[in-house]
Protein backbone atom coordinates (compact mmCIF):
# COMPACT_ATOMS: atom_id res chain seq x y z
CA UNK A 1 0.00 0.00 0.00
CA UNK A 2 1.42 3.44 -0.95
CA UNK A 3 0.88 4.99 2.49
CA UNK A 4 2.78 2.26 4.32
CA UNK A 5 5.52 2.28 1.68
CA UNK A 6 5.87 6.02 2.19
CA UNK A 7 6.13 5.61 5.96
CA UNK A 8 8.77 2.91 5.67
CA UNK A 9 10.74 5.00 3.18
CA UNK A 10 10.66 8.04 5.45
CA UNK A 11 11.66 5.99 8.50
CA UNK A 12 14.79 4.67 6.81
CA UNK A 13 15.66 7.40 4.32
CA UNK A 14 14.47 10.67 5.84
CA UNK A 15 15.55 13.78 3.92
CA UNK A 16 19.04 13.16 2.49
CA UNK A 17 21.12 16.25 1.77
CA UNK A 18 20.56 17.48 -1.77
CA UNK A 19 17.55 15.23 -2.28
CA UNK A 20 14.81 16.99 -4.36
CA UNK A 21 11.96 17.92 -2.04
CA UNK A 22 8.54 19.08 -3.34
CA UNK A 23 7.89 21.14 -0.20
CA UNK A 24 10.73 23.42 -1.31
CA UNK A 25 8.82 24.02 -4.51
CA UNK A 26 5.69 24.77 -2.48
CA UNK A 27 7.71 27.32 -0.51
CA UNK A 28 8.90 28.99 -3.72
CA UNK A 29 5.33 29.07 -5.01
CA UNK A 30 4.25 30.77 -1.79
CA UNK A 31 6.97 33.42 -2.18
CA UNK A 32 5.93 34.00 -5.80
CA UNK A 33 2.26 34.45 -4.94
CA UNK A 34 3.12 36.66 -1.98
CA UNK A 35 4.98 39.05 -4.31
CA UNK A 36 2.09 38.85 -6.76
CA UNK A 37 -0.79 39.46 -4.37
CA UNK A 38 0.66 41.52 -1.51
CA UNK A 39 -0.62 45.10 -1.86
CA UNK A 40 1.93 47.44 -3.44
CA UNK A 41 0.96 50.10 -0.94
CA UNK A 42 2.31 48.95 2.44
CA UNK A 43 -0.12 51.35 4.13
CA UNK A 44 -3.11 49.75 2.42
CA UNK A 45 -6.22 49.35 4.61
CA UNK A 46 -6.49 46.26 6.76
CA UNK A 47 -9.49 45.03 4.75
CA UNK A 48 -7.50 45.15 1.48
CA UNK A 49 -4.63 43.16 2.98
CA UNK A 50 -7.01 40.53 4.37
CA UNK A 51 -8.75 40.21 1.00
CA UNK A 52 -5.38 39.85 -0.72
CA UNK A 53 -4.45 37.22 1.86
CA UNK A 54 -7.55 35.18 1.09
CA UNK A 55 -6.86 35.32 -2.66
CA UNK A 56 -3.21 34.39 -2.00
CA UNK A 57 -4.21 31.38 0.12
CA UNK A 58 -6.73 30.12 -2.45
CA UNK A 59 -4.19 30.59 -5.25
CA UNK A 60 -1.57 28.51 -3.46
CA UNK A 61 -3.98 25.69 -2.62
CA UNK A 62 -5.53 25.74 -6.08
CA UNK A 63 -2.16 25.61 -7.79
CA UNK A 64 -0.76 22.83 -5.59
CA UNK A 65 -3.93 20.74 -5.89
CA UNK A 66 -4.28 21.37 -9.61
CA UNK A 67 -0.66 20.55 -10.47
CA UNK A 68 -0.69 17.33 -8.44
CA UNK A 69 -4.02 16.20 -9.93
CA UNK A 70 -2.75 16.96 -13.45
CA UNK A 71 0.53 15.09 -12.95
CA UNK A 72 -1.21 12.02 -11.52
CA UNK A 73 -3.71 12.07 -14.39
CA UNK A 74 -0.89 12.26 -16.94
CA UNK A 75 0.87 9.33 -15.25
CA UNK A 76 -2.31 7.22 -15.10
CA UNK A 77 -1.30 5.55 -18.40
CA UNK A 78 1.72 4.07 -16.61
CA UNK A 79 0.40 2.64 -13.31
CA UNK A 80 3.78 1.56 -11.96
CA UNK A 81 5.37 4.97 -12.56
CA UNK A 82 2.32 6.64 -11.05
CA UNK A 83 2.58 4.42 -7.97
CA UNK A 84 6.27 5.26 -7.49
CA UNK A 85 5.52 8.97 -7.90
CA UNK A 86 2.67 8.78 -5.36
CA UNK A 87 4.88 7.01 -2.82
CA UNK A 88 7.54 9.69 -3.39
CA UNK A 89 5.05 12.51 -2.78
CA UNK A 90 3.57 10.83 0.29
CA UNK A 91 7.02 10.10 1.70
CA UNK A 92 8.18 13.70 1.25
CA UNK A 93 5.08 15.01 3.06
CA UNK A 94 6.28 13.29 6.26
CA UNK A 95 9.14 14.37 8.52
CA UNK A 96 9.45 11.32 10.75
CA UNK A 97 13.18 10.66 10.51
CA UNK A 98 14.28 14.27 9.97
CA UNK A 99 12.40 15.28 13.10
CA UNK A 100 14.80 13.07 15.03
CA UNK A 101 17.95 13.67 12.99
CA UNK A 102 18.10 17.48 13.02
CA UNK A 103 17.56 17.89 16.80
CA UNK A 104 19.90 14.93 17.24
CA UNK A 105 22.79 17.07 15.97
CA UNK A 106 22.10 19.47 18.83
CA UNK A 107 22.24 16.69 21.40
CA UNK A 108 25.42 15.25 19.88
CA UNK A 109 27.10 18.66 20.23
CA UNK A 110 26.02 18.90 23.86
CA UNK A 111 27.35 15.41 24.59
CA UNK A 112 30.66 16.46 23.05
CA UNK A 113 30.74 19.53 25.29
CA UNK A 114 30.54 21.90 22.33
CA UNK A 115 28.01 24.45 23.57
CA UNK A 116 28.52 27.02 20.75
CA UNK A 117 27.87 24.32 18.13
CA UNK A 118 24.80 23.10 20.03
CA UNK A 119 23.41 26.63 20.04
CA UNK A 120 24.13 27.02 16.33
CA UNK A 121 22.55 23.70 15.40
CA UNK A 122 19.49 24.53 17.50
CA UNK A 123 19.05 27.83 15.66
CA UNK A 124 18.36 25.80 12.50
CA UNK A 125 15.30 24.10 14.00
CA UNK A 126 13.74 26.72 16.32
CA UNK A 127 12.68 30.33 15.88
CA UNK A 128 13.93 31.67 19.21
CA UNK A 129 17.31 33.26 19.90
CA UNK A 130 19.80 30.58 20.90
CA UNK A 131 23.04 32.51 21.47
CA UNK A 132 22.74 32.68 25.26
CA UNK A 133 20.88 29.44 26.05
CA UNK A 134 22.19 27.12 28.73
CA UNK A 135 22.48 23.35 28.15
CA UNK A 136 19.23 22.73 30.04
CA UNK A 137 17.43 25.39 28.01
CA UNK A 138 18.78 23.85 24.81
CA UNK A 139 17.51 20.40 25.81
CA UNK A 140 14.12 21.89 26.68
CA UNK A 141 13.89 23.65 23.31
CA UNK A 142 14.85 20.41 21.54
CA UNK A 143 12.14 18.44 23.35
CA UNK A 144 9.58 21.17 22.60
CA UNK A 145 10.45 21.07 18.90
CA UNK A 146 10.02 17.30 18.63
CA UNK A 147 6.85 17.33 20.74
CA UNK A 148 5.12 20.05 18.70
CA UNK A 149 6.24 18.76 15.31
CA UNK A 150 5.21 15.20 16.09
CA UNK A 151 1.79 16.52 15.10
CA UNK A 152 2.69 19.19 12.50
CA UNK A 153 5.37 17.17 10.77
CA UNK A 154 4.08 13.61 10.98
CA UNK A 155 0.71 12.83 12.53
CA UNK A 156 -1.25 15.66 10.87
CA UNK A 157 -0.08 14.99 7.29
CA UNK A 158 -0.60 11.28 7.97
CA UNK A 159 -4.14 12.03 9.17
CA UNK A 160 -4.98 13.94 5.99
CA UNK A 161 -3.42 11.41 3.67
CA UNK A 162 -5.53 8.72 5.36
CA UNK A 163 -8.69 10.83 5.09
CA UNK A 164 -7.88 11.52 1.44
CA UNK A 165 -7.28 7.82 0.81
CA UNK A 166 -10.72 6.86 2.12
CA UNK A 167 -12.29 9.53 -0.11
CA UNK A 168 -10.28 9.22 -3.30
CA UNK A 169 -7.80 6.38 -3.05
CA UNK A 170 -4.11 7.01 -3.57
CA UNK A 171 -4.72 10.24 -5.49
CA UNK A 172 -6.88 11.48 -2.62
CA UNK A 173 -4.12 10.57 -0.15
CA UNK A 174 -1.55 12.62 -2.03
CA UNK A 175 -3.89 15.60 -2.40
CA UNK A 176 -4.87 15.44 1.28
CA UNK A 177 -1.27 15.36 2.44
CA UNK A 178 -0.07 18.14 0.16
CA UNK A 179 -2.98 20.49 0.70
CA UNK A 180 -2.30 20.18 4.42
CA UNK A 181 1.44 20.73 3.94
CA UNK A 182 0.69 23.78 1.81
CA UNK A 183 -1.45 25.28 4.57
CA UNK A 184 1.19 24.47 7.18
CA UNK A 185 3.98 25.94 5.05
CA UNK A 186 1.99 29.10 4.37
CA UNK A 187 1.45 29.56 8.08
CA UNK A 188 5.18 29.17 8.76
CA UNK A 189 5.99 31.77 6.09
CA UNK A 190 3.25 34.41 6.36
CA UNK A 191 1.40 33.57 9.58
CA UNK A 192 3.28 36.06 11.74
CA UNK A 193 1.59 38.69 13.86
CA UNK A 194 3.77 41.57 12.73
CA UNK A 195 3.14 44.69 10.67
CA UNK A 196 3.60 42.97 7.31
CA UNK A 197 1.67 39.76 7.90
CA UNK A 198 -0.90 40.47 10.61
CA UNK A 199 -3.66 41.04 8.05
CA UNK A 200 -2.24 39.43 4.91
CA UNK A 201 -1.36 36.16 6.67
CA UNK A 202 -4.51 36.03 8.79
CA UNK A 203 -6.36 33.62 6.46
CA UNK A 204 -3.43 31.20 6.21
CA UNK A 205 -2.86 31.27 9.98
CA UNK A 206 -6.50 30.61 10.83
CA UNK A 207 -6.74 27.89 8.20
CA UNK A 208 -3.69 26.22 9.75
CA UNK A 209 -5.32 26.37 13.19
CA UNK A 210 -8.47 24.78 11.77
CA UNK A 211 -6.54 22.11 9.85
CA UNK A 212 -4.60 21.09 12.97
CA UNK A 213 -7.55 21.15 15.36
CA UNK A 214 -8.49 17.47 15.06
CA UNK A 215 -4.99 16.03 14.39
CA UNK A 216 -3.53 17.87 17.40
CA UNK A 217 -6.06 16.34 19.78
CA UNK A 218 -6.01 12.86 18.27
CA UNK A 219 -2.22 13.08 18.19
CA UNK A 220 -2.08 14.04 21.86
CA UNK A 221 -4.14 10.98 22.77
CA UNK A 222 -1.89 8.74 20.66
CA UNK A 223 1.16 10.23 22.36
CA UNK A 224 -0.39 9.58 25.75
CA UNK A 225 -0.98 5.97 24.80
CA UNK A 226 2.55 5.70 23.45
CA UNK A 227 3.93 7.07 26.71
CA UNK A 228 1.92 4.53 28.67
CA UNK A 229 3.25 1.67 26.54
CA UNK A 230 6.77 2.99 27.19
CA UNK A 231 6.15 2.98 30.96
CA UNK A 232 6.49 6.76 31.22
CA UNK A 233 4.36 8.74 33.67
CA UNK A 234 0.95 8.20 32.05
CA UNK A 235 -0.93 9.76 34.96
CA UNK A 236 1.29 12.84 34.83
CA UNK A 237 0.85 13.10 31.06
CA UNK A 238 -2.92 12.95 31.37
CA UNK A 239 -3.09 15.49 34.21
CA UNK A 240 -0.75 18.00 32.55
CA UNK A 241 -2.57 17.63 29.23
CA UNK A 242 -5.92 18.40 30.88
CA UNK A 243 -4.43 21.42 32.67
CA UNK A 244 -2.02 22.91 30.13
CA UNK A 245 -3.24 21.86 26.68
CA UNK A 246 -4.24 25.47 25.92
CA UNK A 247 -1.16 27.10 27.48
CA UNK A 248 0.03 28.49 24.15
CA UNK A 249 -0.94 31.29 21.77
CA UNK A 250 -1.87 28.56 19.28
CA UNK A 251 -4.93 26.46 20.17
CA UNK A 252 -3.04 23.36 19.02
CA UNK A 253 0.67 23.54 19.86
CA UNK A 254 0.35 22.87 23.59
CA UNK A 255 -1.74 19.75 23.00
CA UNK A 256 1.30 17.60 22.24
CA UNK A 257 3.79 19.63 24.29
CA UNK A 258 1.71 19.23 27.45
CA UNK A 259 1.54 15.47 26.95
CA UNK A 260 5.32 15.15 26.62
CA UNK A 261 5.96 17.49 29.55
CA UNK A 262 3.69 15.40 31.77
CA UNK A 263 5.02 12.05 30.58
CA UNK A 264 8.62 13.11 31.24
CA UNK A 265 8.01 15.14 34.39
CA UNK A 266 9.66 18.30 33.07
CA UNK A 267 8.49 21.85 32.39
CA UNK A 268 8.37 23.24 28.87
CA UNK A 269 7.39 26.63 27.50
CA UNK A 270 8.05 29.82 29.44
CA UNK A 271 9.68 33.11 28.39
CA UNK A 272 12.06 33.14 25.43
CA UNK A 273 13.89 35.73 23.33
CA UNK A 274 12.90 36.25 19.69
CA UNK A 275 14.98 38.65 17.60
CA UNK A 276 16.33 40.19 20.79
CA UNK A 277 12.91 40.75 22.36
CA UNK A 278 11.75 38.83 25.43
CA UNK A 279 8.42 37.14 24.75
CA UNK A 280 6.44 36.02 27.78
CA UNK A 281 4.87 32.61 27.29
CA UNK A 282 3.11 30.37 29.83
CA UNK A 283 4.91 27.35 31.19
CA UNK A 284 3.71 23.84 30.36
CA UNK A 285 4.01 20.99 32.82
CA UNK A 286 5.53 20.63 36.28
CA UNK A 287 9.24 21.02 36.97
CA UNK A 288 9.53 17.73 38.84
CA UNK A 289 13.10 17.53 37.57
CA UNK A 290 15.41 19.39 35.19
CA UNK A 291 15.62 18.43 31.51
CA UNK A 292 18.34 15.88 30.79
CA UNK A 293 20.08 14.63 27.65
CA UNK A 294 18.12 11.38 27.89
CA UNK A 295 14.88 13.33 27.38
CA UNK A 296 15.74 13.63 23.69
CA UNK A 297 15.74 9.84 23.31
CA UNK A 298 12.54 9.52 25.34
CA UNK A 299 10.75 12.10 23.20
CA UNK A 300 11.90 10.33 20.03
CA UNK A 301 10.47 7.06 21.39
CA UNK A 302 7.14 8.80 22.01
CA UNK A 303 7.25 10.02 18.40
CA UNK A 304 8.04 6.55 17.03
CA UNK A 305 5.36 4.76 18.99
CA UNK A 306 2.77 7.44 18.21
CA UNK A 307 3.38 7.00 14.48
CA UNK A 308 3.20 3.22 14.79
CA UNK A 309 -0.08 3.50 16.68
CA UNK A 310 -1.46 5.85 14.04
CA UNK A 311 -0.49 3.35 11.34
CA UNK A 312 -2.28 0.59 13.26
CA UNK A 313 -5.43 2.70 13.59
CA UNK A 314 -5.40 3.43 9.86
CA UNK A 315 -4.87 -0.28 9.12
CA UNK A 316 -7.82 -1.17 11.31
CA UNK A 317 -10.18 1.22 9.54
CA UNK A 318 -8.81 0.28 6.13
CA UNK A 319 -9.34 -3.40 6.81
CA UNK A 320 -12.85 -2.64 8.07
CA UNK A 321 -13.66 -0.73 4.87
CA UNK A 322 -12.51 -3.69 2.78
CA UNK A 323 -14.57 -6.19 4.76
CA UNK A 324 -17.67 -4.01 4.70
C-alpha positions in Angstrom: 0.0 0.0 0.0 1.4 3.4 -1.0 0.9 5.0 2.5 2.8 2.3 4.3 5.5 2.3 1.7 5.9 6.0 2.2 6.1 5.6 6.0 8.8 2.9 5.7 10.7 5.0 3.2 10.7 8.0 5.4 11.7 6.0 8.5 14.8 4.7 6.8 15.7 7.4 4.3 14.5 10.7 5.8 15.5 13.8 3.9 19.0 13.2 2.5 21.1 16.3 1.8 20.6 17.5 -1.8 17.5 15.2 -2.3 14.8 17.0 -4.4 12.0 17.9 -2.0 8.5 19.1 -3.3 7.9 21.1 -0.2 10.7 23.4 -1.3 8.8 24.0 -4.5 5.7 24.8 -2.5 7.7 27.3 -0.5 8.9 29.0 -3.7 5.3 29.1 -5.0 4.2 30.8 -1.8 7.0 33.4 -2.2 5.9 34.0 -5.8 2.3 34.5 -4.9 3.1 36.7 -2.0 5.0 39.0 -4.3 2.1 38.9 -6.8 -0.8 39.5 -4.4 0.7 41.5 -1.5 -0.6 45.1 -1.9 1.9 47.4 -3.4 1.0 50.1 -0.9 2.3 49.0 2.4 -0.1 51.4 4.1 -3.1 49.7 2.4 -6.2 49.3 4.6 -6.5 46.3 6.8 -9.5 45.0 4.7 -7.5 45.2 1.5 -4.6 43.2 3.0 -7.0 40.5 4.4 -8.7 40.2 1.0 -5.4 39.9 -0.7 -4.4 37.2 1.9 -7.6 35.2 1.1 -6.9 35.3 -2.7 -3.2 34.4 -2.0 -4.2 31.4 0.1 -6.7 30.1 -2.4 -4.2 30.6 -5.3 -1.6 28.5 -3.5 -4.0 25.7 -2.6 -5.5 25.7 -6.1 -2.2 25.6 -7.8 -0.8 22.8 -5.6 -3.9 20.7 -5.9 -4.3 21.4 -9.6 -0.7 20.5 -10.5 -0.7 17.3 -8.4 -4.0 16.2 -9.9 -2.7 17.0 -13.4 0.5 15.1 -12.9 -1.2 12.0 -11.5 -3.7 12.1 -14.4 -0.9 12.3 -16.9 0.9 9.3 -15.3 -2.3 7.2 -15.1 -1.3 5.6 -18.4 1.7 4.1 -16.6 0.4 2.6 -13.3 3.8 1.6 -12.0 5.4 5.0 -12.6 2.3 6.6 -11.0 2.6 4.4 -8.0 6.3 5.3 -7.5 5.5 9.0 -7.9 2.7 8.8 -5.4 4.9 7.0 -2.8 7.5 9.7 -3.4 5.1 12.5 -2.8 3.6 10.8 0.3 7.0 10.1 1.7 8.2 13.7 1.3 5.1 15.0 3.1 6.3 13.3 6.3 9.1 14.4 8.5 9.4 11.3 10.8 13.2 10.7 10.5 14.3 14.3 10.0 12.4 15.3 13.1 14.8 13.1 15.0 17.9 13.7 13.0 18.1 17.5 13.0 17.6 17.9 16.8 19.9 14.9 17.2 22.8 17.1 16.0 22.1 19.5 18.8 22.2 16.7 21.4 25.4 15.3 19.9 27.1 18.7 20.2 26.0 18.9 23.9 27.3 15.4 24.6 30.7 16.5 23.0 30.7 19.5 25.3 30.5 21.9 22.3 28.0 24.5 23.6 28.5 27.0 20.7 27.9 24.3 18.1 24.8 23.1 20.0 23.4 26.6 20.0 24.1 27.0 16.3 22.5 23.7 15.4 19.5 24.5 17.5 19.1 27.8 15.7 18.4 25.8 12.5 15.3 24.1 14.0 13.7 26.7 16.3 12.7 30.3 15.9 13.9 31.7 19.2 17.3 33.3 19.9 19.8 30.6 20.9 23.0 32.5 21.5 22.7 32.7 25.3 20.9 29.4 26.0 22.2 27.1 28.7 22.5 23.4 28.1 19.2 22.7 30.0 17.4 25.4 28.0 18.8 23.8 24.8 17.5 20.4 25.8 14.1 21.9 26.7 13.9 23.6 23.3 14.8 20.4 21.5 12.1 18.4 23.3 9.6 21.2 22.6 10.5 21.1 18.9 10.0 17.3 18.6 6.9 17.3 20.7 5.1 20.0 18.7 6.2 18.8 15.3 5.2 15.2 16.1 1.8 16.5 15.1 2.7 19.2 12.5 5.4 17.2 10.8 4.1 13.6 11.0 0.7 12.8 12.5 -1.3 15.7 10.9 -0.1 15.0 7.3 -0.6 11.3 8.0 -4.1 12.0 9.2 -5.0 13.9 6.0 -3.4 11.4 3.7 -5.5 8.7 5.4 -8.7 10.8 5.1 -7.9 11.5 1.4 -7.3 7.8 0.8 -10.7 6.9 2.1 -12.3 9.5 -0.1 -10.3 9.2 -3.3 -7.8 6.4 -3.0 -4.1 7.0 -3.6 -4.7 10.2 -5.5 -6.9 11.5 -2.6 -4.1 10.6 -0.2 -1.5 12.6 -2.0 -3.9 15.6 -2.4 -4.9 15.4 1.3 -1.3 15.4 2.4 -0.1 18.1 0.2 -3.0 20.5 0.7 -2.3 20.2 4.4 1.4 20.7 3.9 0.7 23.8 1.8 -1.5 25.3 4.6 1.2 24.5 7.2 4.0 25.9 5.0 2.0 29.1 4.4 1.5 29.6 8.1 5.2 29.2 8.8 6.0 31.8 6.1 3.3 34.4 6.4 1.4 33.6 9.6 3.3 36.1 11.7 1.6 38.7 13.9 3.8 41.6 12.7 3.1 44.7 10.7 3.6 43.0 7.3 1.7 39.8 7.9 -0.9 40.5 10.6 -3.7 41.0 8.0 -2.2 39.4 4.9 -1.4 36.2 6.7 -4.5 36.0 8.8 -6.4 33.6 6.5 -3.4 31.2 6.2 -2.9 31.3 10.0 -6.5 30.6 10.8 -6.7 27.9 8.2 -3.7 26.2 9.7 -5.3 26.4 13.2 -8.5 24.8 11.8 -6.5 22.1 9.9 -4.6 21.1 13.0 -7.5 21.2 15.4 -8.5 17.5 15.1 -5.0 16.0 14.4 -3.5 17.9 17.4 -6.1 16.3 19.8 -6.0 12.9 18.3 -2.2 13.1 18.2 -2.1 14.0 21.9 -4.1 11.0 22.8 -1.9 8.7 20.7 1.2 10.2 22.4 -0.4 9.6 25.7 -1.0 6.0 24.8 2.6 5.7 23.5 3.9 7.1 26.7 1.9 4.5 28.7 3.3 1.7 26.5 6.8 3.0 27.2 6.2 3.0 31.0 6.5 6.8 31.2 4.4 8.7 33.7 1.0 8.2 32.0 -0.9 9.8 35.0 1.3 12.8 34.8 0.9 13.1 31.1 -2.9 12.9 31.4 -3.1 15.5 34.2 -0.8 18.0 32.5 -2.6 17.6 29.2 -5.9 18.4 30.9 -4.4 21.4 32.7 -2.0 22.9 30.1 -3.2 21.9 26.7 -4.2 25.5 25.9 -1.2 27.1 27.5 0.0 28.5 24.2 -0.9 31.3 21.8 -1.9 28.6 19.3 -4.9 26.5 20.2 -3.0 23.4 19.0 0.7 23.5 19.9 0.3 22.9 23.6 -1.7 19.7 23.0 1.3 17.6 22.2 3.8 19.6 24.3 1.7 19.2 27.5 1.5 15.5 27.0 5.3 15.1 26.6 6.0 17.5 29.6 3.7 15.4 31.8 5.0 12.0 30.6 8.6 13.1 31.2 8.0 15.1 34.4 9.7 18.3 33.1 8.5 21.8 32.4 8.4 23.2 28.9 7.4 26.6 27.5 8.1 29.8 29.4 9.7 33.1 28.4 12.1 33.1 25.4 13.9 35.7 23.3 12.9 36.2 19.7 15.0 38.6 17.6 16.3 40.2 20.8 12.9 40.7 22.4 11.8 38.8 25.4 8.4 37.1 24.7 6.4 36.0 27.8 4.9 32.6 27.3 3.1 30.4 29.8 4.9 27.4 31.2 3.7 23.8 30.4 4.0 21.0 32.8 5.5 20.6 36.3 9.2 21.0 37.0 9.5 17.7 38.8 13.1 17.5 37.6 15.4 19.4 35.2 15.6 18.4 31.5 18.3 15.9 30.8 20.1 14.6 27.7 18.1 11.4 27.9 14.9 13.3 27.4 15.7 13.6 23.7 15.7 9.8 23.3 12.5 9.5 25.3 10.7 12.1 23.2 11.9 10.3 20.0 10.5 7.1 21.4 7.1 8.8 22.0 7.2 10.0 18.4 8.0 6.5 17.0 5.4 4.8 19.0 2.8 7.4 18.2 3.4 7.0 14.5 3.2 3.2 14.8 -0.1 3.5 16.7 -1.5 5.9 14.0 -0.5 3.3 11.3 -2.3 0.6 13.3 -5.4 2.7 13.6 -5.4 3.4 9.9 -4.9 -0.3 9.1 -7.8 -1.2 11.3 -10.2 1.2 9.5 -8.8 0.3 6.1 -9.3 -3.4 6.8 -12.8 -2.6 8.1 -13.7 -0.7 4.9 -12.5 -3.7 2.8 -14.6 -6.2 4.8 -17.7 -4.0 4.7 
